[in-house]
Amino acid sequence: MQPQNISALHHLGTIREKMGGDRLNEALENFNEVLDLDKQYAPSYNGRGLVWDRFFNFEEAINDFSKAIELDSNNAVYWHNRACCFRNMGQMDKSIKDFDKAIELDSTNSIIYSNRGLVNRKLERFENSIEDYANEIKHGPPNNIKAFNNRAYCFAKLG
């Protein structure tokens, strides 16, 4: 692989991040190499943020997701990933705001609805959770048992 091939380095980092375990440090190196070559490459800030998230270093992850958003504010995945970090840190209001923005940008992504539904459920906003899980069912794969179960749980909590 050519050391200057940013796309190849980025994709190698992405594969290593997905593999997890011992490969996470290598993924971090790949994303750092890309960002050394091009400080404006938003996908590698996102990728590095995912690695930080896997290391439970949510502050670094949020910094990287925020930089990716600064560079490409129309990418719903970046907003979604930062929202998940805020959720993991217990910052539910910030999480909801980022999920809302992600849905504004991509209203058919079932994963965003699922994750926002979880936050709404934790906040005991069961009506909102029901709506989120209904959208997850609408836009997600057929027979999504988890979404049906989550929605049923919220209905039961409402009585």
C-alpha positions in Angstrom: 0.0 0.0 0.0 1.2 3.5 -0.8 1.8 5.4 2.4 0.2 8.5 0.9 -3.0 6.7 -0.1 -5.4 8.4 2.4 -8.4 6.4 1.4 -6.6 3.0 1.7 -5.2 4.0 5.1 -8.7 5.1 6.3 -10.3 1.9 5.1 -7.6 -0.2 6.8 -8.3 1.7 10.0 -12.0 1.1 9.6 -11.5 -2.6 9.2 -9.3 -2.8 12.2 -11.8 -0.8 14.3 -14.5 -3.3 13.3 -12.2 -6.2 14.2 -11.7 -4.8 17.7 -9.4 -6.3 20.3 -5.7 -6.0 19.6 -6.5 -4.3 16.3 -7.9 -1.1 17.9 -4.4 0.3 18.5 -3.5 -0.3 14.9 -6.8 1.3 13.8 -5.9 4.4 15.9 -2.5 4.5 14.2 -4.1 4.3 10.8 -6.5 7.2 11.5 -3.7 9.2 13.0 -1.6 8.6 9.8 -4.5 9.8 7.7 -5.0 12.9 9.8 -1.3 13.7 9.7 -1.6 13.7 5.9 -4.9 15.6 5.7 -6.3 17.4 8.8 -9.6 18.0 6.9 -10.5 14.3 6.4 -13.7 14.1 8.4 -14.2 10.3 8.0 -11.0 9.6 9.9 -12.0 11.8 12.8 -15.2 9.8 12.9 -13.2 6.5 12.7 -10.8 7.6 15.4 -13.8 8.7 17.5 -15.2 5.1 17.2 -11.9 3.7 18.4 -11.9 6.1 21.4 -15.4 5.0 22.1 -14.3 1.4 22.1 -11.6 2.4 24.7 -14.4 4.1 26.8 -12.5 7.4 26.3 -15.7 9.3 25.6 -14.2 12.8 25.9 -11.7 12.1 23.1 -14.4 10.4 21.1 -16.7 13.4 21.4 -13.8 15.7 20.4 -13.2 13.7 17.3 -16.9 13.4 16.4 -17.3 17.1 16.9 -14.4 17.8 14.5 -16.0 15.5 11.9 -19.2 17.4 12.3 -17.4 20.7 12.0 -15.9 19.5 8.7 -19.1 17.8 7.4 -22.2 18.9 9.3 -24.5 17.1 6.9 -23.4 13.6 7.8 -26.0 12.0 10.0 -23.6 9.2 11.1 -21.3 11.7 12.8 -24.2 13.2 14.7 -25.4 9.8 15.7 -22.0 8.6 16.9 -21.6 11.7 19.1 -25.1 11.3 20.5 -24.2 7.7 21.5 -21.1 9.0 23.4 -23.2 11.7 25.2 -25.6 8.9 26.1 -22.7 6.8 27.5 -21.6 9.7 29.5 -25.1 10.2 30.9 -25.5 13.6 29.1 -29.0 12.7 27.9 -30.2 16.1 26.8 -27.1 16.6 24.5 -27.6 13.1 23.3 -31.3 13.8 22.3 -30.3 17.0 20.5 -27.7 15.2 18.4 -30.1 12.3 17.6 -32.7 14.9 16.6 -30.1 16.4 14.2 -29.1 13.0 12.8 -32.8 12.2 12.1 -33.3 15.6 10.5 -30.4 14.6 8.1 -31.5 11.0 7.6 -35.0 10.2 8.6 -34.9 6.6 7.4 -32.0 5.3 9.4 -33.6 2.8 11.9 -30.5 2.7 14.1 -30.8 6.4 15.0 -34.4 5.8 16.0 -33.4 2.8 18.1 -30.7 4.6 20.0 -32.9 7.7 20.5 -35.7 5.4 21.7 -33.3 4.0 24.3 -32.4 7.5 25.6 -36.1 8.5 25.7 -36.8 5.3 27.6 -34.0 6.0 30.2 -35.6 9.5 30.6 -39.0 7.8 31.1 -40.4 9.6 28.0 -42.3 6.5 27.0 -44.5 8.2 24.4 -41.4 9.5 22.6 -39.8 6.0 22.9 -42.9 4.4 21.4 -42.7 6.8 18.4 -39.0 6.1 18.0 -39.5 2.3 18.1 -42.4 2.6 15.6 -40.0 4.4 13.2 -37.4 1.8 13.8 -39.9 -0.8 12.9 -41.0 1.2 9.8 -37.5 1.8 8.5 -35.6 -1.2 9.8 -35.3 -4.8 8.7 -38.5 -6.9 8.7 -39.4 -8.7 11.9 -37.2 -6.7 14.1 -38.2 -8.5 17.3 -36.0 -6.2 19.5 -37.8 -3.1 18.3 -41.2 -4.7 18.9 -40.2 -5.8 22.4 -38.8 -2.3 23.2 -42.1 -0.7 22.0 -44.2 -3.2 24.0 -42.1 -2.4 27.1 -42.9 1.3 26.8 -46.6 0.6 26.2 -46.6 -1.5 29.4 -44.9 1.3 31.4 -47.7 3.7 30.3 -50.3 1.2 31.5 
